[in-house]
C-alpha cells in the first residue's frame, strides 16, 4: 500500500494565476509559504520557510481566483506530483507541485485570540472549504462556520473539547 497525501497551512506568496483552456477548464497556480520557527542552542530564534507550488483545476481554480489573495492563509489538502518539461534552451527541467483536492481560506482574526472576523479585512466573514467533489457535482462552494484554529487546537467547530467526544 502507498499513500500520497499532503496537508499544508501557509500563506499565499502571490495572487493565483488563472488560465482557461478548451471548454472553459480553469487552472490556477500560486506559491504557498509554510514556515517553522525554533530557537537554536545560542538562543537565537530561527525561522525557515518552504515554498510549495500549488495547482488547482476547474471550479476549485475559479474559487481560488475569487478568494485567495497574496498573504491569505490557506489550508490545502492534495498530493505531490513531479513533472518534467524542456525549457527554451532544450534543457530538461523538473518541478514538484501540490495538486490540491481541498482548499480552505482561513479568516484572519481581529486581535490575538478574539476569534472575531476582522471587518477591515477583505476576506469573507466565513472561511470557505472548497473541494473538487462538491464542485464537480455542481455544488460549488461549501461554506463552513468561521475557523478558530480547528483542526489545530483542542476544540471542534461545535465548541466541544476533543476529549469530550464519544469516539
Legacy VTK file of the C-alpha trace (Angstrom):
# vtk DataFile Version 3.0
C-alpha trace
ASCII
DATASET POLYDATA
POINTS 167 float
0.000 0.000 0.000
1.152 3.556 -0.651
-0.230 6.966 0.219
0.425 10.301 -1.450
-1.316 12.925 0.690
-0.183 16.387 1.703
-1.739 18.790 4.198
-0.400 22.340 4.222
-1.353 25.514 6.054
0.514 28.561 4.859
0.333 31.977 3.237
-0.126 32.625 -0.463
3.008 34.230 -1.882
1.135 35.786 -4.837
-2.378 36.141 -6.167
-3.330 32.998 -8.119
-2.567 32.984 -11.835
-5.594 31.515 -13.616
-5.552 30.227 -17.187
-8.547 28.936 -19.096
-8.239 26.064 -21.559
-10.605 24.392 -24.031
-14.213 24.054 -22.887
-13.646 26.592 -20.092
-11.409 24.387 -17.933
-9.566 26.608 -15.458
-6.146 26.035 -13.886
-4.901 28.200 -11.007
-1.354 28.232 -9.684
0.215 30.108 -6.801
3.141 29.692 -4.408
2.370 28.842 -0.774
4.853 29.535 2.042
4.996 27.397 5.167
7.280 28.483 8.000
8.817 26.807 11.022
10.303 28.734 13.918
12.662 27.342 16.520
15.336 28.529 18.963
18.880 27.309 18.371
21.475 26.487 21.047
22.681 30.094 21.100
19.151 31.295 21.982
18.527 32.843 18.561
15.079 32.483 17.025
15.386 30.906 13.597
12.588 30.833 11.018
12.825 28.626 7.957
10.378 28.910 5.080
9.485 26.283 2.496
7.779 27.271 -0.754
5.241 24.969 -2.397
3.793 25.254 -5.922
0.010 24.855 -5.596
-2.103 23.764 -8.595
-5.913 23.812 -8.635
-8.173 22.762 -11.502
-11.687 23.563 -12.740
-14.136 25.191 -10.325
-11.630 24.925 -7.464
-9.352 27.157 -9.562
-12.220 29.594 -10.160
-12.922 29.774 -6.426
-9.232 30.436 -5.723
-9.275 33.258 -8.276
-12.048 34.961 -6.270
-10.959 34.209 -2.699
-7.167 33.784 -2.497
-5.013 36.913 -2.429
-1.338 37.438 -1.679
-0.890 36.889 2.072
-4.117 34.872 2.523
-3.768 31.989 4.946
-4.796 28.843 3.092
-5.355 25.224 4.153
-4.598 22.767 1.337
-5.089 19.004 1.071
-3.723 17.332 -2.022
-0.980 15.161 -3.439
2.606 15.648 -4.555
3.252 15.469 -8.284
6.603 15.904 -10.032
6.633 16.618 -13.738
9.296 17.417 -16.277
9.470 19.800 -19.202
12.016 21.099 -21.687
12.950 24.766 -21.313
13.585 27.167 -24.199
17.295 26.187 -24.246
16.447 22.482 -24.640
17.305 21.539 -21.045
15.185 19.080 -19.092
13.654 20.715 -16.023
11.690 19.207 -13.157
9.075 20.827 -10.948
7.317 19.469 -7.877
3.745 20.653 -7.363
0.913 20.094 -4.926
-2.282 19.128 -6.802
-4.973 20.362 -4.431
-8.162 18.376 -3.813
-9.431 20.562 -0.945
-8.798 24.218 -0.208
-9.937 26.296 2.755
-9.258 30.012 3.020
-8.750 30.715 6.715
-10.061 34.012 8.046
-7.892 36.462 9.873
-8.612 37.357 13.480
-9.097 40.920 14.665
-6.836 40.501 17.642
-4.938 37.773 19.373
-7.391 35.088 20.438
-10.627 37.037 19.859
-11.924 34.729 17.158
-13.857 37.650 15.640
-13.640 38.418 11.929
-11.625 41.468 11.023
-14.154 43.817 9.438
-11.403 45.784 7.713
-10.116 42.615 6.091
-11.281 41.978 2.534
-11.759 38.283 3.298
-15.285 36.978 3.683
-16.811 36.700 7.139
-16.683 32.915 6.908
-13.935 30.530 5.989
-14.898 28.557 2.928
-13.989 24.956 2.275
-13.878 24.014 -1.353
-13.171 20.653 -2.889
-13.203 19.039 -6.307
-16.011 16.632 -5.429
-18.609 19.252 -4.460
-17.511 21.469 -7.333
-17.844 18.640 -9.856
-21.371 17.900 -8.614
-22.381 21.479 -9.274
-22.432 22.249 -5.556
-19.732 24.863 -5.944
-18.884 26.342 -2.585
-19.409 24.674 0.752
-19.369 27.336 3.460
-18.194 26.275 6.877
-18.521 28.117 10.184
-15.680 30.556 10.946
-12.420 28.759 11.604
-10.938 29.383 15.048
-7.949 27.107 14.738
-9.662 23.717 14.325
-8.225 21.169 13.489
-5.135 22.676 15.096
-6.493 23.359 18.580
-8.305 21.188 21.114
-11.839 22.256 20.205
-14.101 21.147 17.387
-16.267 23.557 15.333
-19.182 22.956 17.726
-17.060 24.193 20.639
-16.605 20.833 22.386
-13.225 19.651 23.527
-11.920 16.667 21.539
-11.638 14.706 24.818
-15.400 15.113 25.340
-16.302 13.376 22.084
-17.623 9.791 22.338
-15.084 8.272 19.918
LINES 1 168
167 0 1 2 3 4 5 6 7 8 9 10 11 12 13 14 15 16 17 18 19 20 21 22 23 24 25 26 27 28 29 30 31 32 33 34 35 36 37 38 39 40 41 42 43 44 45 46 47 48 49 50 51 52 53 54 55 56 57 58 59 60 61 62 63 64 65 66 67 68 69 70 71 72 73 74 75 76 77 78 79 80 81 82 83 84 85 86 87 88 89 90 91 92 93 94 95 96 97 98 99 100 101 102 103 104 105 106 107 108 109 110 111 112 113 114 115 116 117 118 119 120 121 122 123 124 125 126 127 128 129 130 131 132 133 134 135 136 137 138 139 140 141 142 143 144 145 146 147 148 149 150 151 152 153 154 155 156 157 158 159 160 161 162 163 164 165 166
